[in-house]
């Protein structure tokens, strides 16, 4: 099993797209996450298993594993294990052939090129040939999904990509610090002004008509300015629960890097 074992650090949107594509391609995938992950697009994140115990995306299922032996049992059942293991200490026991850093922190939080025979990192914050073997471009545009064997990905612009004609306006941010309370569910069709969430007495309402594409898990503590949700003007409910074109492009880059490495 170990020669086809891939350990993915992070179980958010892009990480889950990578996991699903690798799983369908015959690889054994294990994912690690925080104890209380901040995932906006929870409908397509295997990290949702941390909260729900089990979750499925496009027919691929993941489940929370308490330890490495339980993770191996889930792998044998064709289920992606998710370990609460922010530092990926399980790497020592799992001995994966490939490690993918998909945390998307825009910086290296501790991944080293010596962590596995092949170490792949997503997006900015890494240098191929230095702290990993390959970097996958995550910036939308002509180079999205390209494999970089020497050098770094494009720097983070800090500007949300335009989807359905909406850029920064589609990103919902916390107006204050406090506990997030949801008043709408992912996939809900909303009119402009509809209440989406509240943090104390502060409300977050839909700035335009659309479908709620993502929302952080209710009950999380948030800080002012933190991205808490995503409103999609395209108003296609199925987009909320299917892997995005960006995630699939990035996943294709990871698959190429693995297969071309021998």
Rosetta silent file (secondary structure, phi, psi, omega in degrees, C-alpha in Angstrom):
SEQUENCE: XXXXXXXXXXXXXXXXXXXXXXXXXXXXXXXXXXXXXXXXXXXXXXXXXXXXXXXXXXXXXXXXXXXXXXXXXXXXXXXXXXXXXXXXXXXXXXXXXXXXXXXXXXXXXXXXXXXXXXXXXXXXXXXXXXXXXXXXXXXXXXXXXXXXXXXXXXXXXXXXXXXXXXXXXXXXXXXXXXXXXXXXXXXXXXXXXXXXXXXXXXXXXXXXXXXXXXXXXXXXXXXXXXXXXXXXXXXXXXXXXXXXXXXXXXXXXXXXXXXXXX
SCORE:     score description
SCORE:     0.000 S_00000001
   1 L     0.000  -36.350 -171.400    0.000    0.000    0.000 S_00000001
   2 H   -63.815  -26.000 -178.918    2.775    2.449    0.912 S_00000001
   3 H   -72.136  -11.949  175.968    4.113    2.771   -2.637 S_00000001
   4 H  -122.042   20.742 -178.697    0.780    4.391   -3.586 S_00000001
   5 E   -91.187  128.299  178.674    0.183    6.202   -0.308 S_00000001
   6 E  -120.685  125.029  175.669   -0.235    9.985   -0.438 S_00000001
   7 E  -101.920  123.184 -179.932   -0.411   12.102    2.709 S_00000001
   8 E  -110.668  120.748  174.864   -2.115   15.468    2.204 S_00000001
   9 E   -83.467  118.083 -175.120   -1.631   18.218    4.755 S_00000001
  10 L   101.396  146.001  179.447   -4.910   20.125    4.867 S_00000001
  11 L  -139.019   36.018  177.820   -8.415   18.990    3.903 S_00000001
  12 L   -86.352 -155.991 -173.695   -9.948   22.173    2.550 S_00000001
  13 H   -57.833  -62.280 -177.806  -11.253   23.039   -0.914 S_00000001
  14 H   -66.458  -41.271  179.081   -8.135   22.554   -3.067 S_00000001
  15 H   -58.626  -39.205 -177.845   -6.794   19.733   -0.898 S_00000001
  16 H   -71.795  -34.882  174.477  -10.080   17.855   -1.289 S_00000001
  17 H   -62.304  -41.809  176.830  -10.061   18.262   -5.064 S_00000001
  18 H   -63.088  -46.576 -177.935   -6.573   16.751   -5.086 S_00000001
  19 H   -60.675  -44.285 -178.305   -7.645   13.938   -2.751 S_00000001
  20 H   -63.795  -43.831 -178.605  -10.693   13.028   -4.837 S_00000001
  21 H   -67.204  -40.877  178.912   -8.735   12.911   -8.111 S_00000001
  22 H   -67.217  -41.135  178.622   -5.911   10.842   -6.604 S_00000001
  23 H   -59.382  -44.779 -179.705   -8.400    8.475   -4.933 S_00000001
  24 H   -68.888  -20.830 -179.361  -10.168    7.902   -8.244 S_00000001
  25 L   -91.135    5.071  174.360   -6.791    7.298   -9.890 S_00000001
  26 L    97.475    8.084  177.939   -6.028    4.416   -7.543 S_00000001
  27 L   -88.971  153.660  174.493   -3.921    6.126   -4.890 S_00000001
  28 E   -94.638  119.883 -172.049   -4.422    5.627   -1.145 S_00000001
  29 E  -115.209  130.673  171.884   -4.997    9.056    0.381 S_00000001
  30 E  -121.359  139.256 -178.590   -4.734   10.159    4.013 S_00000001
  31 E  -121.933  150.905  175.942   -5.463   13.757    5.036 S_00000001
  32 E  -121.665  150.163 -178.790   -4.577   15.791    8.125 S_00000001
  33 E  -148.516  173.499  173.272   -6.416   18.773    9.578 S_00000001
  34 L   -76.139  165.389  177.706   -6.793   21.135   12.513 S_00000001
  35 L   -70.049  -29.817  177.323   -9.097   20.311   15.425 S_00000001
  36 L  -135.515   75.191 -174.697  -11.390   23.192   14.353 S_00000001
  37 L   -67.204  146.905  177.769  -10.657   23.852   10.684 S_00000001
  38 L   -99.343   92.763 -178.159  -11.743   27.065    8.979 S_00000001
  39 L  -118.914  119.446  179.320  -13.311   25.831    5.741 S_00000001
  40 L   -79.032  -50.729 -177.793  -15.650   28.100    3.785 S_00000001
  41 L   -86.556   63.005 -173.783  -16.618   25.684    0.976 S_00000001
  42 H   -62.946  -22.769 -179.327  -17.570   22.912    3.410 S_00000001
  43 H   -67.564  -15.392  179.580  -19.813   21.210    0.843 S_00000001
  44 H  -128.013   23.033 -178.066  -16.706   20.064   -1.053 S_00000001
  45 L  -113.916  123.778  176.073  -14.226   19.693    1.811 S_00000001
  46 H   -68.261  -18.639  176.041  -13.247   16.334    3.250 S_00000001
  47 H   -63.975  -14.482  176.137  -12.201   18.263    6.343 S_00000001
  48 H   -61.628  -20.221  177.468  -15.911   18.479    7.181 S_00000001
  49 H   -62.085  -24.557  177.385  -15.424   14.955    8.564 S_00000001
  50 H   -61.188  -37.027 -179.731  -13.732   16.590   11.568 S_00000001
  51 H   -90.140  -40.895 -172.209  -17.120   18.056   12.521 S_00000001
  52 H   -96.416  -12.960 -177.371  -19.542   15.484   11.061 S_00000001
  53 L    89.875  -37.480 -179.857  -17.543   12.275   11.494 S_00000001
  54 E  -155.539  143.197  177.703  -18.084   11.356    7.852 S_00000001
  55 E  -151.666  154.095  179.839  -18.662   13.281    4.626 S_00000001
  56 E  -129.973  141.269  177.061  -18.854   12.517    0.904 S_00000001
  57 E  -129.574  117.650  179.243  -17.979   14.629   -2.135 S_00000001
  58 L    50.382   41.824  175.527  -19.038   13.420   -5.587 S_00000001
  59 L    84.649   -5.365  175.705  -19.303    9.843   -4.350 S_00000001
  60 E   -98.940  127.863 -174.518  -15.909    9.806   -2.629 S_00000001
  61 E  -110.114  148.024  176.248  -16.222    9.469    1.155 S_00000001
  62 E  -130.512  152.032 -179.905  -13.965   10.519    4.016 S_00000001
  63 E  -141.591  149.471  177.704  -14.192    9.764    7.713 S_00000001
  64 E   -70.281  129.858  179.016  -12.530   11.036   10.861 S_00000001
  65 E  -113.115  128.441 -178.691   -9.842    8.634   12.087 S_00000001
  66 L   -73.045  -24.055 -177.581   -8.747    8.767   15.756 S_00000001
  67 L  -159.445  177.310 -177.012   -5.307    7.299   15.031 S_00000001
  68 H   -64.391  -44.072  177.412   -3.099    5.737   12.352 S_00000001
  69 H   -57.198  -40.089  178.036   -4.364    2.116   12.818 S_00000001
  70 H   -66.273  -35.560  177.668   -7.933    3.375   12.336 S_00000001
  71 H   -63.071  -41.396  179.304   -6.773    5.301    9.267 S_00000001
  72 H   -65.400  -35.396  177.539   -5.351    2.117    7.761 S_00000001
  73 H   -65.310  -41.474  178.604   -8.660    0.328    8.365 S_00000001
  74 H   -64.808  -40.450  177.205  -10.543    3.098    6.561 S_00000001
  75 H   -58.268  -40.876  179.849   -8.121    2.912    3.638 S_00000001
  76 H   -64.864  -23.241  179.440   -8.847   -0.807    3.338 S_00000001
  77 L   -91.654   -0.912 -179.246  -12.558    0.081    3.096 S_00000001
  78 L    81.743   20.772 -179.903  -11.952    2.588    0.292 S_00000001
  79 L  -109.694  141.290  177.955  -12.579    5.582    2.561 S_00000001
  80 E   -80.601  119.038  177.313  -10.257    8.596    2.869 S_00000001
  81 E   -79.482  142.082  173.542   -9.134    8.961    6.518 S_00000001
  82 E  -119.201  117.425 -179.931   -8.908   12.429    8.036 S_00000001
  83 E  -101.960  136.053  170.219   -6.616   12.715   11.050 S_00000001
  84 E   -79.016   99.060 -170.275   -6.590   15.668   13.443 S_00000001
  85 L  -158.756   71.231 -174.075   -2.857   16.117   13.137 S_00000001
  86 L   -55.899  -34.271 -178.717   -1.843   19.712   12.267 S_00000001
  87 L   -89.140    1.434 -178.973    1.888   18.948   12.354 S_00000001
  88 L    54.583   42.615  178.041    1.455   15.755   10.295 S_00000001
  89 L   -67.862  -20.231  178.045    3.292   13.698   12.921 S_00000001
  90 L   -65.110  -13.565  179.228    1.505   10.644   11.520 S_00000001
  91 H   -55.538  -38.514 -177.941    3.927   10.873    8.608 S_00000001
  92 H   -62.129  -39.387 -179.462    6.502    8.883   10.587 S_00000001
  93 H   -80.915  -36.029 -176.122    4.140    5.909   10.999 S_00000001
  94 H   -77.732  -32.481 -178.725    2.507    6.121    7.583 S_00000001
  95 L    49.126   58.601 -177.813    5.751    6.534    5.595 S_00000001
  96 L   -69.696  150.882  173.939    3.960    7.913    2.500 S_00000001
  97 L   -71.881  -35.234 -176.488    5.609    7.872   -0.898 S_00000001
  98 E  -127.897  136.689  171.005    4.168   11.346   -1.575 S_00000001
  99 E  -119.461  129.527  178.195    3.411   14.266    0.737 S_00000001
 100 E  -115.231  119.713  174.373    1.278   17.144   -0.556 S_00000001
 101 E   -88.910  104.862 -178.431    1.215   20.402    1.393 S_00000001
 102 L  -119.450   29.557 -178.474   -2.238   21.784    0.599 S_00000001
 103 L   -68.968  -29.581  179.903   -2.676   23.959    3.685 S_00000001
 104 L    59.305   43.159  178.631   -2.765   27.099    1.500 S_00000001
 105 L   -86.265   -2.633 -176.421   -1.264   29.271    4.218 S_00000001
 106 L    64.809   15.027  175.828    0.674   31.263    1.569 S_00000001
 107 L  -158.206  160.252  178.697    3.799   30.310    3.537 S_00000001
 108 L   -82.106  120.330 -178.125    5.609   27.146    4.518 S_00000001
 109 L   -98.194   13.443  175.823    4.391   26.027    7.948 S_00000001
 110 L   138.286   -0.323  179.525    6.979   23.288    8.362 S_00000001
 111 L   -72.707  138.618  178.645    7.071   21.062    5.289 S_00000001
 112 L  -125.768  154.102 -179.363   10.537   19.878    4.212 S_00000001
 113 H   -64.001  -24.379 -178.949   11.765   18.219    1.056 S_00000001
 114 H   -83.827    1.797 -176.543   13.009   15.284    3.167 S_00000001
 115 H   -69.290  -22.020 -179.744    9.496   14.531    4.496 S_00000001
 116 L  -161.607  163.405  176.699    8.825   11.993    1.715 S_00000001
 117 L   -55.775  -32.263  175.669   10.426   10.655   -1.472 S_00000001
 118 E  -134.493  120.525  179.500    8.252   13.185   -3.335 S_00000001
 119 E  -116.645  123.107 -178.138    7.037   16.402   -1.704 S_00000001
 120 E  -119.551  136.383  179.245    4.579   18.598   -3.620 S_00000001
 121 E  -122.939  145.578  179.386    3.321   21.994   -2.435 S_00000001
 122 E   -99.757  125.847  170.196    0.347   24.022   -3.628 S_00000001
 123 L    77.276 -166.734 -175.846    0.682   27.705   -4.385 S_00000001
 124 L   -69.532  158.554  178.156    2.903   30.487   -3.040 S_00000001
 125 L   107.547   -4.495 -178.625    5.203   30.159   -0.043 S_00000001
 126 L  -130.193  155.347  175.862    7.361   27.307   -1.372 S_00000001
 127 L  -126.040  114.417  177.832   10.370   27.014   -3.649 S_00000001
 128 E   -63.494  133.221 -175.570   10.692   23.844   -5.740 S_00000001
 129 L    94.761   -9.929  179.754   14.180   22.441   -5.359 S_00000001
 130 L  -116.067  -74.975 -178.472   14.498   23.970   -1.903 S_00000001
 131 L  -102.209    2.439  174.740   11.723   23.018    0.555 S_00000001
 132 E  -157.993  170.481  179.256    9.816   20.701   -1.826 S_00000001
 133 L   -86.648  -35.931 -177.841   10.355   18.857   -5.085 S_00000001
 134 E  -144.941  147.804  175.414    7.515   20.467   -7.048 S_00000001
 135 E  -119.118  140.461  177.246    5.113   23.383   -6.706 S_00000001
 136 E  -106.919  127.883  179.192    1.686   23.529   -8.361 S_00000001
 137 L   -67.130  129.637 -179.567    0.458   26.910   -9.605 S_00000001
 138 L  -114.610   -3.574  179.994   -2.834   27.840   -7.908 S_00000001
 139 L   -77.729  129.861  179.235   -3.361   31.341   -9.299 S_00000001
 140 L   -60.202  145.869 -179.235   -6.218   31.482  -11.811 S_00000001
 141 L   132.714 -163.121 -173.018   -5.130   32.216  -15.340 S_00000001
 142 L   -59.677  -31.464 -172.727   -2.950   30.746  -18.044 S_00000001
 143 L   -98.050    2.340 -177.567   -0.571   28.925  -15.648 S_00000001
 144 L   -55.461  128.228  177.065   -3.165   27.380  -13.316 S_00000001
 145 L    85.866   -1.122  179.879   -2.322   23.747  -12.527 S_00000001
 146 L   -70.370  147.150  176.460    1.190   23.871  -14.038 S_00000001
 147 E   -92.822  126.288  179.503    3.925   21.820  -12.378 S_00000001
 148 E  -110.514  116.495 -178.871    6.961   23.876  -11.349 S_00000001
 149 L   -95.333  -13.936  178.248   10.101   21.811  -10.766 S_00000001
 150 L  -146.301  117.283 -179.788   12.382   24.766  -10.120 S_00000001
 151 E   109.779 -162.804 -172.162   11.293   28.015   -8.503 S_00000001
 152 L  -123.080  163.590  174.061    8.074   29.321   -6.991 S_00000001
 153 L   -75.132  169.797  176.856    4.435   29.879   -7.879 S_00000001
 154 L   -62.419  145.250 -179.634    3.085   33.339   -8.590 S_00000001
 155 L   -66.545  154.711  178.329    2.750   35.479   -5.434 S_00000001
 156 L   -66.739  128.688 -179.023   -0.618   35.840   -3.749 S_00000001
 157 L   -82.958  -23.253 -176.628   -2.429   38.888   -5.126 S_00000001
 158 L    76.648    1.698 -178.868   -4.803   39.197   -2.181 S_00000001
 159 L  -108.825  120.106 -179.977   -7.594   39.934   -4.684 S_00000001
 160 L   -60.519  138.726  178.111  -10.442   37.373   -4.932 S_00000001
 161 L   -66.305  148.758  179.701  -10.915   35.977   -8.427 S_00000001
 162 L   -78.524  127.094  177.046  -14.017   37.094  -10.286 S_00000001
 163 E  -130.614  123.940 -178.622  -16.752   34.452  -10.409 S_00000001
 164 L    62.776   30.634  178.827  -20.059   35.171  -12.076 S_00000001
 165 L    80.476    4.977  179.850  -19.015   38.774  -12.590 S_00000001
 166 E  -121.010  133.004  179.092  -18.354   39.330   -8.879 S_00000001
 167 L  -107.346 -102.180 -177.589  -14.927   39.640   -7.311 S_00000001
 168 H   -62.593  -29.243 -177.037  -14.381   41.039   -3.835 S_00000001
 169 H   -64.368  -25.933 -177.587  -18.140   41.523   -3.339 S_00000001
 170 H   -77.375  -17.100 -178.283  -18.749   37.763   -3.333 S_00000001
 171 E   -86.938  122.015 -179.690  -16.459   37.242   -0.341 S_00000001
 172 E   -95.283  129.437 -176.669  -18.278   37.590    2.975 S_00000001
 173 E  -123.127  152.329 -179.140  -16.129   38.778    5.873 S_00000001
 174 L   -68.864  127.511  178.975  -16.659   38.983    9.620 S_00000001
 175 L   -81.392  -12.954 -176.938  -17.619   42.518   10.679 S_00000001
 176 L  -158.730  169.905  175.817  -16.553   41.895   14.292 S_00000001
 177 L   -83.996  144.039  177.824  -14.942   39.372   16.617 S_00000001
 178 E   153.178 -170.196  179.909  -17.155   36.729   18.155 S_00000001
 179 E   -86.072  131.515 -179.666  -18.996   33.437   17.654 S_00000001
 180 E   -81.898  128.575  175.918  -20.399   32.847   14.187 S_00000001
 181 E  -118.736  120.153 -179.103  -24.102   31.969   14.035 S_00000001
 182 E   -84.474  139.020  176.397  -25.433   30.798   10.680 S_00000001
 183 L  -120.421   -2.442  175.027  -28.864   31.836    9.441 S_00000001
 184 L  -136.684  156.911 -178.888  -28.575   30.387    5.929 S_00000001
 185 L  -109.648  152.738  176.185  -27.278   27.057    4.685 S_00000001
 186 L   -57.959  131.236 -177.308  -24.831   26.305    1.903 S_00000001
 187 L    99.077   -9.992  179.160  -26.850   25.919   -1.290 S_00000001
 188 L   -69.985  138.990  172.104  -29.591   28.361   -0.241 S_00000001
 189 E   -85.923  128.567 -173.989  -30.839   30.796   -2.886 S_00000001
 190 E  -125.005  147.454  171.975  -30.737   34.305   -1.446 S_00000001
 191 L   -96.160  159.625  177.677  -32.049   37.714   -2.397 S_00000001
 192 L   -57.531  129.348  179.383  -30.062   40.883   -1.811 S_00000001
 193 L    96.468  -10.950  179.177  -30.353   41.801    1.849 S_00000001
 194 L   -65.635  142.138 -179.752  -31.199   38.316    3.129 S_00000001
 195 E   -73.138  128.744  179.122  -29.578   37.446    6.460 S_00000001
 196 E  -106.287  -45.362 -177.091  -26.730   34.945    6.114 S_00000001
 197 E  -156.903  165.598  176.767  -25.000   35.003    9.494 S_00000001
 198 E  -139.129  145.529  175.283  -24.629   36.969   12.691 S_00000001
 199 E  -128.613  100.615 -171.701  -21.738   37.644   15.037 S_00000001
 200 L    64.730 -126.597  178.753  -23.171   39.033   18.221 S_00000001
 201 L   -90.819   -5.015 -179.945  -25.395   41.948   17.155 S_00000001
 202 E   -85.942  133.628 -178.444  -23.605   42.359   13.822 S_00000001
 203 E  -109.382  149.129  173.713  -25.303   40.859   10.795 S_00000001
 204 E  -117.343  116.414 -176.303  -23.897   39.622    7.510 S_00000001
 205 E  -116.860  158.853 -179.209  -26.415   39.949    4.681 S_00000001
 206 L   -66.142  124.589 -179.816  -26.334   39.030    1.005 S_00000001
 207 L   -79.122  -14.515  179.389  -24.902   41.946   -0.988 S_00000001
 208 L  -159.563  165.921  178.695  -26.554   40.695   -4.209 S_00000001
 209 L   -68.250  141.999  178.402  -28.829   37.820   -5.335 S_00000001
 210 E   173.045 -169.207  178.123  -27.129   34.439   -5.531 S_00000001
 211 E  -111.136  136.834  178.645  -26.522   31.050   -3.964 S_00000001
 212 E   -72.234  106.306 -174.907  -24.564   30.646   -0.739 S_00000001
 213 E   -83.659  -25.079 -179.259  -21.531   28.720   -2.010 S_00000001
 214 E  -163.284  152.496  177.507  -19.751   28.486    1.311 S_00000001
 215 E  -158.913  133.868  177.725  -19.962   29.376    5.007 S_00000001
 216 L   -57.158  156.730  179.532  -17.696   28.598    7.938 S_00000001
 217 L   -62.264  128.361  178.073  -18.933   26.040   10.423 S_00000001
 218 L   -57.966  145.440  178.908  -21.342   27.703   12.902 S_00000001
 219 L    96.717   -7.028  178.325  -19.988   28.101   16.423 S_00000001
 220 L   -79.085  146.313  172.961  -16.467   29.062   15.377 S_00000001
 221 E   -80.797  131.051 -179.804  -14.792   32.117   16.861 S_00000001
 222 E  -124.546  154.903  177.499  -13.939   34.607   14.118 S_00000001
 223 L  -106.714  156.142  179.583  -11.883   37.775   13.971 S_00000001
 224 L   -56.556  133.822  178.265  -12.801   40.988   12.110 S_00000001
 225 L    89.530  -10.684  179.933  -12.076   40.740    8.394 S_00000001
 226 L   -67.005  138.729  175.699  -11.848   36.939    8.331 S_00000001
 227 E   -68.466  121.025 -177.853  -13.425   35.334    5.273 S_00000001
 228 E  -116.221  -15.265 -176.633  -16.536   33.570    6.552 S_00000001
 229 E  -161.256  173.521 -177.265  -18.561   32.939    3.407 S_00000001
 230 E  -146.537  123.053  179.947  -18.862   33.004   -0.366 S_00000001
 231 E  -108.870  129.670 -174.468  -21.894   34.096   -2.403 S_00000001
 232 E  -108.140  115.185 -178.775  -22.136   32.902   -6.013 S_00000001
 233 L   -70.168  -17.191  179.269  -24.003   35.122   -8.479 S_00000001
 234 L   -68.100  -20.554  174.059  -24.238   32.241  -10.977 S_00000001
 235 L    57.738   33.284  176.295  -26.929   30.806   -8.670 S_00000001
 236 L  -101.394  107.982 -175.263  -26.188   27.178   -9.585 S_00000001
 237 H   -60.021  -36.298 -178.059  -26.840   25.081   -6.483 S_00000001
 238 H   -63.072  -23.754  177.923  -24.889   22.105   -7.865 S_00000001
 239 H   -65.468  -24.385 -178.075  -21.713   24.213   -7.873 S_00000001
 240 H   -72.298  -20.900 -172.447  -21.847   24.269   -4.065 S_00000001
 241 H  -124.525   15.452  176.404  -21.449   20.510   -3.816 S_00000001
 242 L  -127.256  150.519 -176.532  -19.154   19.666   -6.737 S_00000001
 243 L   -65.995  135.104 -174.704  -15.398   20.123   -7.079 S_00000001
 244 L   -74.458  162.548  176.393  -14.491   23.382   -8.807 S_00000001
 245 H   -60.395  -37.402  178.891  -12.649   23.789  -12.087 S_00000001
 246 H   -64.244  -46.329 -179.709   -9.748   25.351  -10.175 S_00000001
 247 H   -61.559  -40.206 -179.670   -9.480   22.412   -7.770 S_00000001
 248 H   -67.750  -37.632  178.152   -9.538   19.929  -10.637 S_00000001
 249 H   -64.940  -44.255  178.258   -6.822   21.837  -12.509 S_00000001
 250 H   -64.147  -42.751  178.845   -4.598   21.893   -9.416 S_00000001
 251 H   -61.251  -37.297  177.456   -5.339   18.205   -8.794 S_00000001
 252 H   -63.462  -36.527  176.554   -4.315   17.442  -12.358 S_00000001
 253 H   -64.790  -40.924  178.259   -0.986   19.128  -11.705 S_00000001
 254 H   -64.047  -44.708  179.734   -0.415   17.009   -8.610 S_00000001
 255 H   -61.342  -42.579  177.462   -1.280   13.830  -10.508 S_00000001
 256 H   -60.695  -44.309 -179.129    1.125   14.808  -13.318 S_00000001
 257 H   -61.541  -41.126 -179.626    3.909   15.486  -10.831 S_00000001
 258 H   -66.632  -48.313 -174.910    3.434   12.078   -9.185 S_00000001
 259 H   -69.605  -33.532 -177.727    3.255   10.094  -12.420 S_00000001
 260 H   -81.514  -11.256 -178.654    6.166   11.900  -14.072 S_00000001
 261 L   -82.599   -9.555  178.141    8.406   11.429  -11.040 S_00000001
 262 L    89.408    0.000    0.000    8.635    7.680  -11.671 S_00000001
